[in-house]
Structures are given as C-alpha cells and as structure tokens.
Amino acid sequence: MTDAAFTAQWYLYLLRCRDNSLYGGITLDPVRRCHEHNEVRGRASRYVWARRPATLVWQQPVAGKSVALKLEYRLKRLPRKQKEQLLAQPESWQQLLLAQSGTVGADSIITVE
C-alpha cells in the first residue's frame, strides 16, 4: 500500500436531491463526487441520478476509510429527521451517528479537525 493510501483524507457527505431527499456516502473528494452524481452516469448512484440535480449540503472529514465505511453504514440508516438535525447542528454528527446501533464504538471514532 502506498503512503498516499495511508494519508488519504476520507469524508462523509450528504447530498440534497431535487425532490428534497437526502443521500449520504463517503469519498476522498466531496465536490468531485457531487459532480459525478450529477454529470457522470456511470459514476453516479442510481438513486441520485434519478433525482438530479443534487447539491452537497454537508461534509465531515473522518480518520481513514475503515472508519468512513462504518460511519456511512450508520449515516444511511439515520431517519430523515435526524439527518435534518445533523444539517441544522453539524457539531452533533458524532452524537447522532454513535446513537445508532452498529459496529462502531465511541473509542474507534477518530475525526480529523
């Protein structure tokens, strides 16, 4: 594995779609990923492609791909009301995601400020 793979910065992100729905994911570059969802058919999720245009409304750096994948799992399972709360109070993201049952413990959540 290259040094770049170890030092890569991963992000959780939320997109707001045309129908006002929210879509979450992980990426190394949230702006590029939003562009792909909107413009590059083969790189977009089917969900977002059908609801274009989508706007990047939230992003949060996290420490490493493994943590990002675990948090994405939780983010995708948050009810809409909690995703909206996350947008209204971005500082509460860890609390909201840790409140979900799953495989990530509080001691394994390491954020990058």
Secondary structure as GFF3:
##gff-version 3
##sequence-region A 1 113
A	DSSP	alpha_helix	3	7	.	.	.	ID=ss1
A	DSSP	beta_strand	10	16	.	.	.	ID=ss2
A	DSSP	beta_strand	22	27	.	.	.	ID=ss3
A	DSSP	alpha_helix	30	39	.	.	.	ID=ss4
A	DSSP	three_ten_helix	41	43	.	.	.	ID=ss5
A	DSSP	alpha_helix	46	49	.	.	.	ID=ss6
A	DSSP	beta_strand	55	62	.	.	.	ID=ss7
A	DSSP	alpha_helix	65	77	.	.	.	ID=ss8
A	DSSP	alpha_helix	80	88	.	.	.	ID=ss9
A	DSSP	three_ten_helix	90	92	.	.	.	ID=ss10
A	DSSP	alpha_helix	93	98	.	.	.	ID=ss11
A	DSSP	three_ten_helix	106	108	.	.	.	ID=ss12
###
